Amino acid sequence: MTGSRRRLPPGESRLVALEAARLLLIEAGPQAVTLKAVAARIGRTHANLLHHFGSAAGLQRDLAVHLAQTVCATIAEAVRASRAGLGSPREVVDLAFDAFDKEGAGALASWMILTGNEDALTPIVETIHSLVDEIAAEEAGHLGGKAVHENTLALVLMAMGDALIGKALARSLGLSDTVARDKAQAMLERALAGV
């Protein structure tokens, strides 16, 4: 390491590390998200990351929080755009499915469950719950809060399942890779139509 490395404020340093961890997750899977790998990616030391996250479990927990906040903000923006006539239910579906598949949230969540780190899922669940409550409050008079919760639950479960086994399962059943997204879109369209 050279002495020319720029010192970042703690919050910015953590964000750089979390983005590096997210990219490692997407590129190589959850087992690649280690303090050593993240440190190497951003040109920092293992000790520097220990200072910020405390442990590998702390890094994973904070990565889950970061992904949850990013995913939920993106989905909330799409939902609002859809309600304002600027987006569509398919865009909401694609954002949710991509978050769990292309952005790695599904792999991270399943890996944390398998390694006994279920507590790290709490921030994801809390962030999604806050988003659902916000949408339910905005939907008062259009679509009841319980219906929003039910549709959000179904969408998240479909997106996570699709990220983990969807393509392989669809192929084994002789179905299109997009069938789960198509079903989720139809579900949202029916909900918005009040059916």
TORVEXNU-534590 format. One record per residue (C-alpha): residue number from 1; residue in one letter; x, y, z. Coordinates in nm, 3 decimals, padded with zeros to 5 digits. Each point is the difference from the previous one (the first is absolute). Example, Ala and Ser with C-alpha at 12.3 -4.5 7.8 and 13.67 -1.06 7.14 Angstrom:
site i:1	aa:A	X:01.230	Y:-00.450	Z:00.780
site i:2	aa:S	X:00.137	Y:00.344	Z:-00.066
// end
This chain:
site i:1	aa:M	X:00.000	Y:00.000	Z:00.000
site i:2	aa:T	X:00.120	Y:00.345	Z:-00.078
site i:3	aa:G	X:-00.004	Y:00.307	Z:00.218
site i:4	aa:S	X:-00.201	Y:00.185	Z:-00.266
site i:5	aa:R	X:-00.323	Y:-00.175	Z:00.093
site i:6	aa:R	X:-00.266	Y:00.258	Z:00.084
site i:7	aa:R	X:-00.148	Y:-00.021	Z:00.350
site i:8	aa:L	X:-00.380	Y:-00.009	Z:-00.015
site i:9	aa:P	X:-00.243	Y:00.112	Z:00.267
site i:10	aa:P	X:-00.131	Y:-00.303	Z:00.197
site i:11	aa:G	X:-00.347	Y:00.004	Z:-00.160
site i:12	aa:E	X:00.140	Y:00.022	Z:-00.350
site i:13	aa:S	X:00.258	Y:-00.271	Z:00.076
site i:14	aa:R	X:-00.276	Y:-00.233	Z:00.121
site i:15	aa:L	X:-00.208	Y:00.071	Z:-00.313
site i:16	aa:V	X:00.297	Y:-00.075	Z:-00.228
site i:17	aa:A	X:00.053	Y:-00.329	Z:00.186
site i:18	aa:L	X:-00.370	Y:-00.091	Z:-00.022
site i:19	aa:E	X:-00.009	Y:00.072	Z:-00.373
site i:20	aa:A	X:00.310	Y:-00.219	Z:-00.046
site i:21	aa:A	X:-00.169	Y:-00.274	Z:00.203
site i:22	aa:R	X:-00.314	Y:00.032	Z:-00.214
site i:23	aa:L	X:00.206	Y:-00.037	Z:-00.319
site i:24	aa:L	X:00.180	Y:-00.306	Z:00.142
site i:25	aa:L	X:-00.339	Y:-00.147	Z:00.090
site i:26	aa:I	X:-00.129	Y:00.051	Z:-00.355
site i:27	aa:E	X:00.319	Y:-00.118	Z:-00.173
site i:28	aa:A	X:00.099	Y:-00.298	Z:00.211
site i:29	aa:G	X:-00.281	Y:-00.081	Z:00.243
site i:30	aa:P	X:-00.045	Y:00.049	Z:00.373
site i:31	aa:Q	X:00.294	Y:-00.221	Z:00.101
site i:32	aa:A	X:00.231	Y:00.255	Z:-00.167
site i:33	aa:V	X:-00.111	Y:00.281	Z:00.232
site i:34	aa:T	X:00.280	Y:-00.009	Z:00.254
site i:35	aa:L	X:00.180	Y:00.278	Z:00.182
site i:36	aa:K	X:00.323	Y:-00.096	Z:-00.176
site i:37	aa:A	X:-00.158	Y:00.005	Z:-00.348
site i:38	aa:V	X:-00.176	Y:00.331	Z:00.057
site i:39	aa:A	X:00.317	Y:00.155	Z:00.144
site i:40	aa:A	X:00.200	Y:-00.115	Z:-00.303
site i:41	aa:R	X:-00.262	Y:00.136	Z:-00.240
site i:42	aa:I	X:00.007	Y:00.350	Z:00.151
site i:43	aa:G	X:00.369	Y:00.016	Z:00.090
site i:44	aa:R	X:-00.053	Y:00.001	Z:00.376
site i:45	aa:T	X:00.121	Y:-00.230	Z:00.275
site i:46	aa:H	X:-00.185	Y:-00.279	Z:00.171
site i:47	aa:A	X:00.044	Y:00.192	Z:00.326
site i:48	aa:N	X:-00.163	Y:00.308	Z:-00.157
site i:49	aa:L	X:-00.309	Y:-00.200	Z:-00.086
site i:50	aa:L	X:-00.005	Y:-00.161	Z:00.345
site i:51	aa:H	X:-00.006	Y:00.353	Z:00.140
site i:52	aa:H	X:-00.306	Y:00.086	Z:-00.212
site i:53	aa:F	X:-00.196	Y:-00.326	Z:00.022
site i:54	aa:G	X:00.134	Y:-00.190	Z:00.302
site i:55	aa:S	X:-00.005	Y:-00.339	Z:-00.171
site i:56	aa:A	X:-00.094	Y:-00.182	Z:-00.321
site i:57	aa:A	X:-00.350	Y:-00.044	Z:00.145
site i:58	aa:G	X:-00.015	Y:00.376	Z:00.057
site i:59	aa:L	X:00.097	Y:00.063	Z:-00.362
site i:60	aa:Q	X:-00.269	Y:-00.243	Z:-00.118
site i:61	aa:R	X:-00.260	Y:00.159	Z:00.228
site i:62	aa:D	X:00.088	Y:00.350	Z:-00.122
site i:63	aa:L	X:-00.001	Y:-00.123	Z:-00.360
site i:64	aa:A	X:-00.351	Y:-00.138	Z:00.058
site i:65	aa:V	X:-00.110	Y:00.339	Z:00.137
site i:66	aa:H	X:00.162	Y:00.179	Z:-00.296
site i:67	aa:L	X:-00.167	Y:-00.233	Z:-00.252
site i:68	aa:A	X:-00.336	Y:00.024	Z:00.175
site i:69	aa:Q	X:00.006	Y:00.379	Z:00.001
site i:70	aa:T	X:00.113	Y:00.020	Z:-00.362
site i:71	aa:V	X:-00.252	Y:-00.260	Z:-00.117
site i:72	aa:C	X:-00.290	Y:00.149	Z:00.194
site i:73	aa:A	X:00.075	Y:00.354	Z:-00.113
site i:74	aa:T	X:00.007	Y:-00.115	Z:-00.362
site i:75	aa:I	X:-00.324	Y:-00.199	Z:00.035
site i:76	aa:A	X:-00.173	Y:00.286	Z:00.184
site i:77	aa:E	X:00.099	Y:00.242	Z:-00.275
site i:78	aa:A	X:-00.139	Y:-00.238	Z:-00.263
site i:79	aa:V	X:-00.325	Y:-00.047	Z:00.194
site i:80	aa:R	X:-00.046	Y:00.376	Z:00.028
site i:81	aa:A	X:00.076	Y:00.047	Z:-00.369
site i:82	aa:S	X:-00.249	Y:-00.273	Z:-00.088
site i:83	aa:R	X:-00.271	Y:00.167	Z:00.208
site i:84	aa:A	X:00.073	Y:00.334	Z:-00.165
site i:85	aa:G	X:-00.037	Y:-00.159	Z:-00.343
site i:86	aa:L	X:00.373	Y:00.029	Z:-00.068
site i:87	aa:G	X:00.084	Y:-00.367	Z:00.045
site i:88	aa:S	X:-00.165	Y:-00.336	Z:-00.018
site i:89	aa:P	X:-00.057	Y:-00.306	Z:00.218
site i:90	aa:R	X:00.257	Y:-00.181	Z:-00.217
site i:91	aa:E	X:00.266	Y:00.254	Z:00.093
site i:92	aa:V	X:-00.073	Y:-00.060	Z:00.370
site i:93	aa:V	X:00.022	Y:-00.376	Z:-00.058
site i:94	aa:D	X:00.323	Y:00.026	Z:-00.197
site i:95	aa:L	X:00.161	Y:00.220	Z:00.265
site i:96	aa:A	X:-00.096	Y:-00.243	Z:00.278
site i:97	aa:F	X:00.113	Y:-00.307	Z:-00.193
site i:98	aa:D	X:00.326	Y:00.165	Z:-00.110
site i:99	aa:A	X:00.075	Y:00.103	Z:00.359
site i:100	aa:F	X:-00.014	Y:-00.360	Z:00.114
site i:101	aa:D	X:00.167	Y:-00.143	Z:-00.309
site i:102	aa:K	X:00.241	Y:00.240	Z:-00.169
site i:103	aa:E	X:00.073	Y:00.204	Z:00.314
site i:104	aa:G	X:00.061	Y:-00.313	Z:00.211
site i:105	aa:A	X:-00.253	Y:00.053	Z:00.280
site i:106	aa:G	X:-00.144	Y:-00.351	Z:-00.044
site i:107	aa:A	X:00.338	Y:-00.169	Z:00.017
site i:108	aa:L	X:00.104	Y:00.207	Z:00.300
site i:109	aa:A	X:-00.322	Y:-00.072	Z:00.190
site i:110	aa:S	X:00.015	Y:-00.375	Z:-00.065
site i:111	aa:W	X:00.369	Y:-00.016	Z:00.089
site i:112	aa:M	X:-00.059	Y:00.183	Z:00.328
site i:113	aa:I	X:-00.280	Y:-00.241	Z:00.089
site i:114	aa:L	X:00.214	Y:-00.304	Z:-00.085
site i:115	aa:T	X:00.293	Y:00.128	Z:00.208
site i:116	aa:G	X:-00.218	Y:00.069	Z:00.302
site i:117	aa:N	X:00.019	Y:00.377	Z:-00.034
site i:118	aa:E	X:-00.379	Y:00.051	Z:-00.011
site i:119	aa:D	X:00.030	Y:00.311	Z:00.218
site i:120	aa:A	X:00.166	Y:00.171	Z:-00.295
site i:121	aa:L	X:-00.331	Y:-00.033	Z:-00.189
site i:122	aa:T	X:-00.177	Y:00.219	Z:00.254
site i:123	aa:P	X:00.107	Y:00.326	Z:-00.169
site i:124	aa:I	X:-00.129	Y:-00.129	Z:-00.336
site i:125	aa:V	X:-00.334	Y:-00.097	Z:00.151
site i:126	aa:E	X:-00.028	Y:00.329	Z:00.191
site i:127	aa:T	X:00.084	Y:00.208	Z:-00.308
site i:128	aa:I	X:-00.251	Y:-00.187	Z:-00.217
site i:129	aa:H	X:-00.261	Y:00.028	Z:00.276
site i:130	aa:S	X:00.054	Y:00.378	Z:00.019
site i:131	aa:L	X:-00.039	Y:00.027	Z:-00.376
site i:132	aa:V	X:-00.320	Y:-00.205	Z:00.005
site i:133	aa:D	X:-00.143	Y:00.213	Z:00.282
site i:134	aa:E	X:00.088	Y:00.317	Z:-00.192
site i:135	aa:I	X:-00.168	Y:-00.134	Z:-00.315
site i:136	aa:A	X:-00.303	Y:-00.114	Z:00.200
site i:137	aa:A	X:-00.038	Y:00.347	Z:00.152
site i:138	aa:E	X:00.027	Y:00.162	Z:-00.344
site i:139	aa:E	X:-00.254	Y:-00.248	Z:-00.137
site i:140	aa:A	X:-00.268	Y:00.079	Z:00.260
site i:141	aa:G	X:-00.326	Y:00.016	Z:-00.186
site i:142	aa:H	X:00.137	Y:-00.175	Z:-00.311
site i:143	aa:L	X:00.135	Y:-00.333	Z:00.113
site i:144	aa:G	X:-00.028	Y:-00.107	Z:00.362
site i:145	aa:G	X:00.314	Y:-00.035	Z:00.209
site i:146	aa:K	X:-00.053	Y:-00.374	Z:00.043
site i:147	aa:A	X:-00.022	Y:-00.046	Z:-00.377
site i:148	aa:V	X:00.324	Y:00.197	Z:-00.046
site i:149	aa:H	X:00.170	Y:-00.215	Z:00.264
site i:150	aa:E	X:-00.125	Y:-00.321	Z:-00.162
site i:151	aa:N	X:00.107	Y:00.104	Z:-00.348
site i:152	aa:T	X:00.339	Y:00.118	Z:00.123
site i:153	aa:L	X:00.053	Y:-00.330	Z:00.183
site i:154	aa:A	X:-00.092	Y:-00.196	Z:-00.312
site i:155	aa:L	X:00.224	Y:00.217	Z:-00.219
site i:156	aa:V	X:00.301	Y:-00.034	Z:00.232
site i:157	aa:L	X:-00.047	Y:-00.377	Z:00.037
site i:158	aa:M	X:-00.036	Y:-00.042	Z:-00.376
site i:159	aa:A	X:00.307	Y:00.216	Z:-00.067
site i:160	aa:M	X:00.214	Y:-00.184	Z:00.255
site i:161	aa:G	X:-00.114	Y:-00.343	Z:-00.118
site i:162	aa:D	X:00.061	Y:00.095	Z:-00.360
site i:163	aa:A	X:00.350	Y:00.126	Z:00.084
site i:164	aa:L	X:00.088	Y:-00.326	Z:00.174
site i:165	aa:I	X:-00.159	Y:-00.269	Z:-00.220
site i:166	aa:G	X:-00.235	Y:00.170	Z:-00.245
site i:167	aa:K	X:00.187	Y:-00.041	Z:-00.326
site i:168	aa:A	X:00.096	Y:-00.364	Z:00.062
site i:169	aa:L	X:-00.351	Y:-00.087	Z:00.118
site i:170	aa:A	X:-00.166	Y:00.176	Z:-00.294
site i:171	aa:R	X:00.225	Y:-00.183	Z:-00.247
site i:172	aa:S	X:-00.070	Y:-00.335	Z:00.164
site i:173	aa:L	X:-00.372	Y:00.069	Z:-00.038
site i:174	aa:G	X:00.041	Y:00.113	Z:-00.360
site i:175	aa:L	X:-00.099	Y:00.359	Z:00.084
site i:176	aa:S	X:00.145	Y:00.336	Z:-00.095
site i:177	aa:D	X:00.261	Y:00.155	Z:00.232
site i:178	aa:T	X:-00.236	Y:00.298	Z:00.043
site i:179	aa:V	X:-00.309	Y:-00.190	Z:00.114
site i:180	aa:A	X:00.041	Y:00.096	Z:00.369
site i:181	aa:R	X:00.038	Y:00.368	Z:-00.094
site i:182	aa:D	X:-00.304	Y:-00.028	Z:-00.226
site i:183	aa:K	X:-00.207	Y:-00.150	Z:00.285
site i:184	aa:A	X:00.118	Y:00.271	Z:00.243
site i:185	aa:Q	X:-00.092	Y:00.269	Z:-00.252
site i:186	aa:A	X:-00.349	Y:-00.148	Z:-00.044
site i:187	aa:M	X:-00.042	Y:-00.013	Z:00.379
site i:188	aa:L	X:00.089	Y:00.369	Z:00.036
site i:189	aa:E	X:-00.221	Y:00.102	Z:-00.290
site i:190	aa:R	X:-00.297	Y:-00.185	Z:00.156
site i:191	aa:A	X:00.069	Y:00.165	Z:00.336
site i:192	aa:L	X:00.019	Y:00.347	Z:-00.153
site i:193	aa:A	X:-00.322	Y:-00.065	Z:-00.193
site i:194	aa:G	X:-00.171	Y:-00.103	Z:00.327
site i:195	aa:V	X:-00.067	Y:-00.355	Z:-00.119
// end
